């Protein structure tokens, strides 16, 4: 018989089956299902075993006909790992790990398709903040002011996706960009049902703009189409860039990457901040899974130059943050604000390591650069 854990499929090269045997003390029903990772009780029992007598391996909890068995595996059981359970003539239950398939996103043919798509969208992409600035200019033209549906949709997008620094709802605006900014569009559609349609997101609203563009004069229609297609290209580039770096680790851990734009609202328009979130899920020394979140922010400011921030959040709200700036004057201003910022973080319950800022740029050679190219919609 076979059993499959319910967690997401894991990425790992195909390996020969590895057997784990145990005495057959109970019948194994057709509903037998091993857990993909140890629970705290199984892990704790493994950790409390005398070091001299402790079997070498990884703790695994298996559910057999409603009864839980704590086992030790010679290698980690990955999320989504398929197993084969058989009873031998000697009265042993043999559990074999079947080879895991390469995830679709990591298959060579799919990788080639994504690379080709990147070559097509990178030259025409436009950062979201630049696109919102140009949409705002379009809405202020006499023709757009009289087009109520177009004007209303543009102002809805400006309100929905912009982040105002220091505002009480800034955290909600950032979450809204992550959930509805186009990065998770297809995932939202797959979870949606006829009773619960997906929430309107960036791609859906860009599609509405394309439909409204058909009602405009030829020149205005061409300009709006070009702008919308550039924003769709940006969203596609960020989705591919994120997906290319997703991976499942041999010990059952995972890395997930998310990349998106944050339009920062200023007095005269919007500045673009690029946000990169990484989820690292790994086993600690006790064999338990722990998650570390890493966040990177990149700003290209007109007068202050480039600013980079890197934050790491671990369990028990342990937070580390570092900043890199391009100009000396910006560095001085930033250092003046670090102490109040650190105090504010501590007041919110974070265990904050001393913050630091330095001159220079944060190197990041692993990520494909999403270059900036403006689309001229002026006449």
Order of alpha helices (4+ residues) and beta strands (2+ residues): beta-beta-beta-alpha-beta-beta-beta-beta-alpha-alpha-alpha-alpha-beta-alpha-alpha-alpha-alpha-beta-beta-beta-beta-beta-beta-alpha-beta-beta
